[in-house]
């Protein structure tokens, strides 16, 4: 409560939390593939199981709505942020399969509840006309935090020979302290509409649900298998992976806010058609890649497409009843993670047969998303959730 009045506003709290989460989660992600290969001797089977376990709390994100019977959304988000930081801080102390599965669950519970509530608060607190641009700003804040994390990993582990354990502990501890600070510094902010405190599924949101499902499937191909490809097939080191992440987040730092503004200008439909056309071609190229530099270029381009996914959230904000936002945020995260729970383990087994087939499956997911994105109207609104409804209104 001791921030200057002009900074003690909802958008600054959202940006502060958006900075802290990737500061700690990026460290977990950047070190994971090398840590599990070098210290726990994982194969594609174990990494697939770990990533499926990591997504179980995401699948259960709909339970957030029941916890909101006892907690304010703002308080819930801060607690979840602290749990994530704690989970990362203890990761390095358990370099074996069972230990990594347990610490991953702890970290993931905090991460997925936080992302659910953060999305809900953003869609409630930020005006519709500015949401895409603001979400771009949030991506820029996340990118800045990730750049700091990856640069520090490179400095600490390459130049000062820090251990995995020390690095995980340092960043988890810093994130926990920052979380305590924002809990004390920001006042409680009101929401503009009383939120539903029950699980809801509305027929008119079906296209949003479908886009969210395939977005979760697409995300797993990048998060789990693209990074694992770099390490297992092309022998990338921690420093190499960190360098790739640095390139990715430099792009987001400079361009994410501009991409958000572009979504607001040209519309969700066109943006998503561009994204999924590009992704289908990208995944096919992954499957054919035999050169480490070419694969790295694909990895960077792949990450650039993530900023365009803002369009799914802004599409929902435009078609949703204000009181449905919190409940639907939880449901959407669960839908997003139905694929995320199943895909890593099942495709991890497919990986053992032929890694290229995993990416061809990803191209199929992208084509499904492309077909769905053509159904979005040019100007989504309540009662105009689908393209043919917009045409009927015009005629």
N, C-alpha and C positions, 0 to 999 in steps of 0.2 A: 504493500500500500504506500510505499515511499518513492515511487517513480514520479517524475514531474507530470503534472496533470495532462499536458498535451500528448504524452507518450502512454498514459494509462488508459488505453483504448483497446477494443477487441481486436482490431487488425494488427496491432503491435504484439499482442499476446500470441495470436496465430502465427505471426512471423517468427517470434522467439521460439515457440515450440517447434515450428518447421525447421529451425536451425539446429536445435538440440538433437532431435531424433536422428537425422542423418549423420551428425557428428559421431554418434556412437554406433548406429547400425551399419554405416559404411565401413567401419573398422571390422565389424563381424563379417560382413560380406567379402571384403577385400582379402582377408586372411584365411577365410574358410577353406577354399579348395586346396591351398598349399598346406594348411594346418592338418587337414584330415588325411591328405596323401602322405605327408612327411612324418607325422607323429602318430596317427591312428591307422595308417596303412589301408585307407578306404579304397574300394573299387567302385565301379558304376552302381553295383547293387546297394552298397552301404550309403553312398551319397544320395541315391534315389530314395531310400528309406528315410534318411535324415530330413530330406527336403519335404517328403510327404508328412512326416511328423511335425515339421515346422508349420505346415499349412493347416493342421487340425484346428488350432485356435481361431484361424481365419474362418474356417467352415462354421465354427460356433459363435461367430461375431454377432449373430442375431440375439444372443443372450444378453448383449449390452443393454437392450431395452428394459430388461427386468432389473438390472442393477441400477438403472436410472430411477427406479422407485425409491431408492435409498440415497442416491448421490446426485448432486447437480452435475450437468455435463462438463462444465469447466473443471470441477474438482476431479471427476472421473478421468479426464484427459491427462491431468497432471500426475495422478497416481499411476496410470498406465505408463507414462513416460518414465517414471522412476523405476517401475518393475523392469522395463526394457534395459535400462542402464545397469541395474543389478545383475540381470541375466548375462549381459555381455562381460561385466567385470569378473565373473567367476568362470567364464568359459575356458580360459587357459589352464585351469587347475585340473581339468578332467580330459586328458588326451587319450580317451578310449571310446569305443562305440556307445556303451551304455551311458557314460558320463556326458558325452556330447548330445545324446538324445534328450537327457534330462535338462541340461542347461539351455538347449535349444527351445524346449517347451516353455521354460520360464521366460526367456527373452521374447518368444513369439506371442505369448499371452499378452504381455505388455504392448508389443508392437501392434498387434491387430486390433486390440481394443482402442489404442490411441488413434490409429488411422481411421477407424470407424467414427469415433467421436469428433476428431478433427474435421473430417469431411462434413459431418452434420453441422458443426458450429460454423464452418465457413459458409455453407449454403444458407444458414439462418441469419448470420450477422452481416454478410456482404450483399449489397444491392445487386439485382440480376444484371443490370446494365454493365456492372464493373467486375462481375465474378470471374470471367475468363481471364481478364487482365490481372486481377489480384492473384488468381491461382498460378499464373505465370510468374508473378513476383515471389510467390511461395516456392516455386521450383527454383528460382534464382537463389533464394535464401538457402534452400537445401543443397544446391550446387556449391555455394560458397563454403558451407559446412563440410561437405564431402571433399572439396579441394583441400581444405585445412587438414582433414583426417588423412587423406591419401598422401599429401606432401609430408605429413608428420611420420606416417608409416615408413615411407621411403628413407627419410632422414634417420629415424631411430633404428630401423632394422638393417639398412645397408651401411650406414656410416658408423653407428654406435653399437651395432650387433645386439640390439635388444632382443629378448626372447618373446615368443608368442604370449606367454603368460603375463609378462610385464606390460606388454602393449595393450592387451585386452583390459588388464586391471586399471591402467592409467586412464584410458578413454571412458571406461565405464564409470570410474570414480568422478571424473570431471563432469560427465553428463548428469550424474546424480546430484552433485553440488549445484549445478546450474538449474536443475529442476526444483530443488529446494528454494533457490533464490526467486524464481518466477512465482512459485506458490506464495511466497511472502510479499512479493512486490506488486502484483496485480490485484485489483479489487475484483469482486464478483460482478460479472456483466449480465444484464437481463437478456432473454431471448424474446423475439417479436411475436411468436405464436406458441401457445401451450402445446407441447408435443404429445402425440399418442404414446401411451405407456403399455402398449400391447403389440403383439406380432401382427403385422398386416401384409397381405398380398393382394394387390389390386390388378384386375384384368387389364385395365388401361395402361399399366406400366410394363406390359409384357415385352415390348421391344427393348426397353432399358434393361430388363432382366436378362434377355438373350444376349445383348451386346456385352453386358457385364460378365456373363458366363464365358464367352469366347475370349474376352480380354484376359481373364484369369488363365485360360489355357495358353494363350500366346505368351503371357508373362513368364510362365514356367519354362518355356523353351529357352528364353533368354537368360533368366536368373539361374536356372539349374544347369542346362546343358551347353549353352554357348561358352560360359566361363570354364566349365569342366573340359570342354574341347580344347581350349587354349592351353590348359595345364597338361592334360593327359596326352593329347595327340601332338601338340606343337612344343611342349616342354617349357612353357612360360614360367618364369620365377615370380616371387612376390613383387619384386621391383617392376617386372614387365606388366603384371596385372594392374598394379597401382598406376603405372603410366597410362594404361588404357583408360582406367577410370578417371584419371586427371583430364585426359582429352575430352571424355564424355561430359564431365561436369564443367569444364571451361565453356563448352558450347551452351549448356543450360544456363550458366551464370550470365552469359552475354545475351542470349537470344530467347530464353523461356518467356520473359515478360512480353517480348515482341510477338511471339507465337500466340500467347494468350490474347493479345490485342487483335491479331489477325483472325483468330477464331470468332471473336465478337464481330468482326467486319464481314467475313465471307460466309459464316454459318457452319454449324456442326456437320451438316450432311456432306458438304464438299470436302471438309477437312478429313472426315473419317474415310471417305472414298479414296482420297489420296494416300492416307496412312495404310490402309489394308491392301491396296494394289501394290504399294512399295514393299510391304512385309511379305506378301506371297512370293515375289521375285527374290527377296532377300533370303528367305529360308531355303529356297531351291539352291541358291548360290552357296549357302552354308554346307549343304549336303554334297556339293561338288568340290569344295575347297580342299586343296592339297598343299597350299603355300601358306606359311605362317603369317606373312605380311598381308596377303589377301584376306585371310581369316580375320586378322586384327582390324582391317578396314571395314569389313562387314560388321564386326562387333561395335565399332564406333557409330556406323550408320544406323544400326539396329537401335542403339540407345537414343539416338536423336528422335526417333519416331515416338518415343514415350511421351514427350511433351504434348503431342497431338491428342492423346487420350483424355486431356482436359475436356474435350468436346462431349464425351459421354456424360460427365457430371453436369455440365452446363445444360445439356439437353434435358436431363432429369429435373434440374432446378426450374426450368421453364414450364414443364408439364405437370409438376407436382403441386398438390395442395400443401400450403405451408406447414400444417400440423402433421403431415406425413413424413417430413424429412428425416427426423431422428430414427424412427422405426424402420424406414426404408433404407437408410444408410447401413444399419445392421444387417438387414435382409440381403442387401446387394453385396456386402462383403462375404456373407455366407455363400451366396450363389457364385460369386467370383472364385471361391475356394472349393467348390464341389469338384471342379476340374483339377484344382491345385493339389487336392489330397490324393487323387487317383493317378494323375499323370506322372509325377516324378518316379514313383515306384514302378509303374507299368512300363514307362518308356525307359527306365533304368535297365530293365531286363532286355528290352529291345536294343538298347545301346550295346549290350554284350554281343548281340548278333551282328549288328551293322549300325554304327553311329549315324550314318547318312540318313537312314530311314526315319530317325527321330525328327530331323529337320524337314523331311518331306511331309510328315504328319503335321508339323507346324504350318507348312504352306497350306494344307487343307483347312486348318483352323482359320487362317487369314482369309481364305476364300469365303468361308461361311460368314465371317464378320463383314466382308465386303458386300455380300448379298443383303445382309440385314441393314447395313448403313444406307442403302438406296431407298429404304422405306421411311427415313427421317424426313419430315417436311422442311421446307426452306425457312419457315418461321414457326418453330414449335411453340405451343401454348396449351393451357388446359383446354381440353376438348379438341385439340389439333395435335394429337400425339403421333399420327401417322400421315404419310404423304397423301393418301387418297382422301383423308378427311379435309385436308387443306384445299385440295382440288374441288371437292364437293362444296366447300364454303364459298369458293371463288365463283363457281358456276351458279 
